[in-house]
Amino acid sequence: MHAVTIVDGRLEWRAHKDPIPGFGQLLVAVEAAGVNAADLLQRQGFYPAPPGVPPDIPGMEVAGMVVGVGEGTHRYAEGDRVFAIVGGGAQAELCLVPEGSTLPVPEGITWEEAGGFPEVFFTAHDALFTQGGLLAGERVLVSGGAGGVGTAAVQLAKAAGAHVIASVRHRHLHGAVVELGAVEVVMPDEVADHGPYDVSLELVGAPGVAAVLPALATEARIVVIGVGAGATLELNLLALMGTRSALRGSHLRGRSLAEKAAVTRAVEDRVLPLLAGGTVRVPVADRFPLPEAATAYDRFATGGKLGKIVLVNED
Ligand SMILES: NC(=O)c1ccc[n+]([C@@H]2O[C@H](COP(=O)([O-])OP(=O)(O)OC[C@H]3O[C@@H](n4cnc5c(N)ncnc54)[C@H](OP(=O)(O)O)[C@@H]3O)[C@@H](O)[C@H]2O)c1
């Protein structure tokens, strides 16, 4: 097979041995694989893949056809359309996926939508509901609301009956985020004026946490998922004490297979029906052939997009 390959901080389209599915694994012929910030960090040498995953092939989410099943798998057969979160290795012609992190792609969902679904919807669902305990009727702030995780979170929170406020720094994207379900879309420096917030999903980092602190509701939950704009801040603890609020952080990639399987089951129960029924969708801002991954990464880094950048297998 060929795969996007990290070579001295650059991406090349290189030949690799075909992977063989081990216990509990499926072999997937990749049709589409989303690009994520983690891939760009891994290319720079900052975010190594976990053990058991190809260290030089990036890609945290994959959609494609099952072409091989390992021992100990039960659910899927060759020819099934699936998508999955993986620790790495998705941006290739073939990818090994743990069966427990895999779901069937609903009918009517295109490959590029499927390739951009798993990482951001799994992350957004886990962060909003499992970590943040978001309830119907609560006010939730989603920072970075036009990005991949942000567009997933806005839609999921709206579907759950929350009042969604998103912060988006590009005004030309505000209307599109309203269409996805935000009641209000504000600039990042306007966040404090639009509280109180019961849940704050922090996708931007330290400046976002600083902005939301003065506008917390009683017993608010701040869930930090991304720190691209900075990871350190001076924190006035009185802002947390006074509102009896909680500040927590989370990530998916480093979790055990069993923990990821639990996240996958929650997505299957509560998100897959929304995707199948058209209540939530995957906005794809741009698509590129797999061998053009470097151009796709540049597009991702440029920003100003709605939703996902997806690599597709055109062979
Ligand atoms: N913890 C986890 O398990 C997990 C999983 C997935 C993702 N993440 C992290 O979550 C973050 C979001 O991921 P994503 O896939 O949604 O990325 P994305 O598609 O690039 O979206 C990020 C959004 O944040 C905005 N943004 C970035 N810096 C900003 C700043 N300084 N001020 C205001 N807005 C800013 C971006 O706006 P522009 O378009 O203007 O740049 C973009 O709309 C990333 O840091 C990613 O690494 C974490």
Ligand as a Chemical Component Dictionary entry (heavy atoms), coordinates in Angstrom:
data_LIG
# 
_chem_comp.id                   LIG 
_chem_comp.type                 NON-POLYMER 
_chem_comp.pdbx_formal_charge   0 
_chem_comp.three_letter_code    LIG 
# 
loop_
_chem_comp_atom.comp_id 
_chem_comp_atom.atom_id 
_chem_comp_atom.alt_atom_id 
_chem_comp_atom.type_symbol 
_chem_comp_atom.charge 
_chem_comp_atom.model_Cartn_x 
_chem_comp_atom.model_Cartn_y 
_chem_comp_atom.model_Cartn_z 
_chem_comp_atom.pdbx_ordinal 
LIG N1  N1  N 0  -8.684  16.687 23.396 1  
LIG C1  C1  C 0  -9.010  15.945 22.326 2  
LIG O1  O1  O 0  -9.251  14.751 22.386 3  
LIG C2  C2  C 0  -9.108  16.634 21.002 4  
LIG C3  C3  C 0  -9.712  16.019 19.913 5  
LIG C4  C4  C 0  -9.855  16.733 18.722 6  
LIG C5  C5  C 0  -9.364  18.022 18.662 7  
LIG N2  N2  N 1  -8.733  18.564 19.745 8  
LIG C6  C6  C 0  -8.211  19.938 19.723 9  
LIG O2  O2  O 0  -9.338  20.800 19.703 10 
LIG C7  C7  C 0  -9.008  21.975 18.965 11 
LIG C8  C8  C 0  -10.041 22.183 17.878 12 
LIG O3  O3  O 0  -9.936  21.131 16.938 13 
LIG P1  P1  P 0  -10.629 21.268 15.524 14 
LIG O4  O4  O 0  -10.455 19.981 14.840 15 
LIG O5  O5  O -1 -11.976 21.830 15.679 16 
LIG O6  O6  O 0  -9.691  22.360 14.846 17 
LIG P2  P2  P 0  -10.105 23.429 13.739 18 
LIG O7  O7  O 0  -11.015 22.807 12.757 19 
LIG O8  O8  O 0  -8.837  24.061 13.295 20 
LIG O9  O9  O 0  -10.950 24.502 14.547 21 
LIG C9  C9  C 0  -10.362 25.376 15.474 22 
LIG C10 C10 C 0  -11.208 26.629 15.498 23 
LIG O10 O10 O 0  -10.702 27.499 16.515 24 
LIG C11 C11 C 0  -10.460 28.777 15.953 25 
LIG N3  N3  N 0  -9.310  29.427 16.562 26 
LIG C12 C12 C 0  -8.036  28.983 16.551 27 
LIG N4  N4  N 0  -7.262  29.834 17.231 28 
LIG C13 C13 C 0  -8.055  30.848 17.636 29 
LIG C14 C14 C 0  -7.829  32.023 18.388 30 
LIG N5  N5  N 0  -6.607  32.355 18.808 31 
LIG N6  N6  N 0  -8.894  32.827 18.637 32 
LIG C15 C15 C 0  -10.116 32.496 18.202 33 
LIG N7  N7  N 0  -10.400 31.388 17.477 34 
LIG C16 C16 C 0  -9.366  30.570 17.221 35 
LIG C17 C17 C 0  -10.181 28.514 14.505 36 
LIG O11 O11 O 0  -10.417 29.692 13.763 37 
LIG P3  P3  P 0  -9.578  30.005 12.439 38 
LIG O12 O12 O 0  -10.233 29.198 11.379 39 
LIG O13 O13 O 0  -9.740  31.445 12.296 40 
LIG O14 O14 O 0  -8.173  29.584 12.714 41 
LIG C18 C18 C 0  -11.147 27.371 14.181 42 
LIG O15 O15 O 0  -12.435 27.828 13.846 43 
LIG C19 C19 C 0  -7.592  21.777 18.437 44 
LIG O16 O16 O 0  -6.691  22.418 19.331 45 
LIG C20 C20 C 0  -7.400  20.274 18.503 46 
LIG O17 O17 O 0  -6.048  19.928 18.674 47 
LIG C21 C21 C 0  -8.608  17.905 20.904 48 
# 
loop_
_chem_comp_bond.comp_id 
_chem_comp_bond.atom_id_1 
_chem_comp_bond.atom_id_2 
_chem_comp_bond.value_order 
_chem_comp_bond.pdbx_ordinal 
LIG N1  C1  SING 1  
LIG C1  O1  DOUB 2  
LIG C1  C2  SING 3  
LIG C2  C3  SING 4  
LIG C2  C21 DOUB 5  
LIG C3  C4  DOUB 6  
LIG C4  C5  SING 7  
LIG C5  N2  DOUB 8  
LIG N2  C6  SING 9  
LIG N2  C21 SING 10 
LIG C6  O2  SING 11 
LIG C6  C20 SING 12 
LIG O2  C7  SING 13 
LIG C7  C8  SING 14 
LIG C7  C19 SING 15 
LIG C8  O3  SING 16 
LIG O3  P1  SING 17 
LIG P1  O4  DOUB 18 
LIG P1  O5  SING 19 
LIG P1  O6  SING 20 
LIG O6  P2  SING 21 
LIG P2  O7  DOUB 22 
LIG P2  O8  SING 23 
LIG P2  O9  SING 24 
LIG O9  C9  SING 25 
LIG C9  C10 SING 26 
LIG C10 O10 SING 27 
LIG C10 C18 SING 28 
LIG O10 C11 SING 29 
LIG C11 N3  SING 30 
LIG C11 C17 SING 31 
LIG N3  C12 SING 32 
LIG N3  C16 SING 33 
LIG C12 N4  DOUB 34 
LIG N4  C13 SING 35 
LIG C13 C14 SING 36 
LIG C13 C16 DOUB 37 
LIG C14 N5  SING 38 
LIG C14 N6  DOUB 39 
LIG N6  C15 SING 40 
LIG C15 N7  DOUB 41 
LIG N7  C16 SING 42 
LIG C17 O11 SING 43 
LIG C17 C18 SING 44 
LIG O11 P3  SING 45 
LIG P3  O12 DOUB 46 
LIG P3  O13 SING 47 
LIG P3  O14 SING 48 
LIG C18 O15 SING 49 
LIG C19 O16 SING 50 
LIG C19 C20 SING 51 
LIG C20 O17 SING 52 
# 
